[in-house]
Amino acid sequence: MSIKGIERKHSKKREAILKTIRSTQSHPSARWVYEQLRPCIPGLSLGTVYRNINLFLEEGSVASLGVVGGEERFDGFVTPHPHLICTCCGAVFDLPGDFPMDVSLDSIKLSDPKAPESLLLRGNQEQTISGFLIDYQKTLFYGVCSRCMYTLKLQHHAVSI
């Protein structure tokens, strides 16, 4: 396996870790991957899982979604796509369907009302962003999943009885 021009010897543990991340749509944490593999790979440590995930991140084999529920979560599908994150249970879902991921910041006027809110300038200021090269983009939507909404409705109904 080659990462940034450095040859690495084949590792069954490394292969199993990557396969586990890519075989689920749950956007797992390193701990989840470790718990899945520990029964079938004696001697596997959580540190080994973290080290290998860091190698995968460097080579672009997996993507980090950031910290959700206190643990960094990973995606084996590295083509840019948006995610939905439940603020109640921490579940992470891929947003289905087409979503525009090719936003360009070339010459966005910061006073333009169509510019993202975080870029807007107030008053008579007229500035533009140009020559900004985007390395990557993450689109994360936060809210409550249908399972948690159902649970919350049941709890609310029980309290009102």
C-alpha positions in Angstrom: 0.0 0.0 0.0 1.4 3.4 -1.0 0.6 6.5 1.0 2.1 9.8 -0.3 4.9 7.9 -2.1 5.8 5.8 1.0 5.5 2.1 0.4 3.8 0.2 3.2 3.8 -3.5 3.6 0.5 -5.3 3.2 -1.4 -5.7 6.5 -4.5 -7.8 7.1 -5.5 -5.6 10.0 -5.2 -2.5 7.9 -7.2 -4.1 5.1 -9.9 -5.3 7.6 -10.2 -1.8 9.1 -10.7 -0.1 5.7 -13.1 -2.8 4.6 -15.2 -2.3 7.8 -15.4 1.5 7.3 -16.4 1.0 3.6 -18.9 -1.7 4.3 -21.2 0.4 6.5 -23.3 3.5 6.0 -23.3 4.3 9.7 -20.3 6.7 9.3 -18.4 4.9 12.1 -16.1 6.1 14.8 -12.7 4.4 15.4 -14.2 2.8 18.5 -17.1 1.3 16.5 -14.6 -0.2 14.0 -12.5 -1.6 16.8 -15.6 -3.2 18.5 -16.7 -4.8 15.2 -13.2 -6.3 14.5 -12.0 -7.2 18.0 -13.8 -10.6 18.1 -12.3 -11.8 14.8 -8.8 -10.2 15.0 -7.0 -11.2 18.2 -4.5 -8.6 19.3 -6.1 -5.7 17.6 -5.9 -2.5 19.7 -7.8 0.7 19.5 -4.5 2.4 18.9 -3.9 0.3 15.8 -7.3 1.3 14.5 -6.6 5.0 15.1 -3.2 4.8 13.4 -4.5 3.1 10.3 -7.5 5.5 10.0 -5.0 8.3 10.1 -3.1 6.7 7.2 -6.3 6.3 5.3 -7.1 10.0 5.9 -3.7 11.0 4.6 -4.1 9.0 1.4 -7.7 10.0 0.9 -9.2 6.5 1.3 -11.6 7.7 4.0 -13.0 11.1 4.9 -13.5 12.6 8.4 -16.9 14.1 9.1 -15.6 15.8 12.3 -16.7 15.1 15.8 -20.3 13.9 16.4 -21.4 12.9 19.9 -17.8 13.2 21.2 -16.2 10.9 18.7 -14.7 11.6 15.3 -16.8 9.9 12.5 -15.5 8.6 9.2 -16.9 7.9 5.8 -15.6 5.3 3.3 -17.3 7.0 0.4 -15.0 9.9 -0.2 -16.7 11.6 -3.2 -18.0 14.9 -1.7 -21.6 14.6 -0.6 -23.7 16.2 2.1 -24.6 14.6 5.4 -27.5 14.9 7.9 -26.6 14.6 11.6 -29.2 14.0 14.3 -28.5 16.2 17.3 -30.5 13.9 19.5 -29.0 10.4 18.9 -25.9 11.3 16.9 -26.9 9.2 13.8 -25.2 10.4 10.5 -27.0 9.9 7.2 -25.9 10.6 3.6 -28.3 13.1 2.0 -30.0 11.3 -0.8 -30.4 12.8 -4.3 -28.5 15.5 -6.1 -27.2 18.4 -4.1 -25.0 21.2 -5.6 -21.4 20.6 -4.4 -19.7 22.8 -7.0 -20.0 26.2 -5.2 -17.5 28.7 -6.5 -16.2 31.6 -4.4 -14.6 33.3 -7.3 -15.4 37.0 -7.1 -18.4 36.7 -4.7 -19.4 40.2 -3.7 -19.5 40.2 0.1 -22.3 42.8 0.1 -24.4 40.7 -2.2 -27.6 39.5 -0.4 -27.2 36.1 -2.2 -23.8 35.5 -0.6 -23.6 33.1 2.3 -24.7 34.9 5.6 -21.2 34.3 7.1 -19.6 36.3 4.3 -22.0 39.3 4.2 -20.6 42.7 5.1 -22.9 45.4 6.4 -23.3 49.0 5.3 -21.6 50.4 2.2 -18.6 48.1 2.3 -17.8 46.6 -1.1 -15.3 43.8 -1.1 -14.8 40.6 -3.2 -13.1 37.3 -2.6 -11.0 36.3 -5.6 -8.2 33.9 -6.1 -9.4 31.6 -3.3 -8.6 28.0 -4.1 -10.9 25.6 -2.3 -9.2 22.3 -1.1 -12.4 20.6 0.0 -15.9 21.3 1.2 -18.0 19.7 3.9 -21.8 20.1 3.9 -23.4 19.1 7.2 -27.0 19.6 8.1 -28.0 19.2 11.8 -31.5 18.3 13.0 -33.6 15.5 14.5 -34.0 12.2 12.7 -37.4 10.6 12.2 -36.7 7.8 14.8 -35.9 10.5 17.4 -38.9 12.6 16.4 -41.1 9.5 16.9 -39.6 8.8 20.3 -40.0 12.4 21.4 -43.7 12.3 20.3 -44.3 9.1 22.3 -42.6 10.7 25.4 -44.7 13.9 25.0 -47.9 11.8 24.6 -47.1 9.8 27.7 -46.5 12.9 29.8 -49.8 14.5 28.6 -51.8 11.4 29.7 
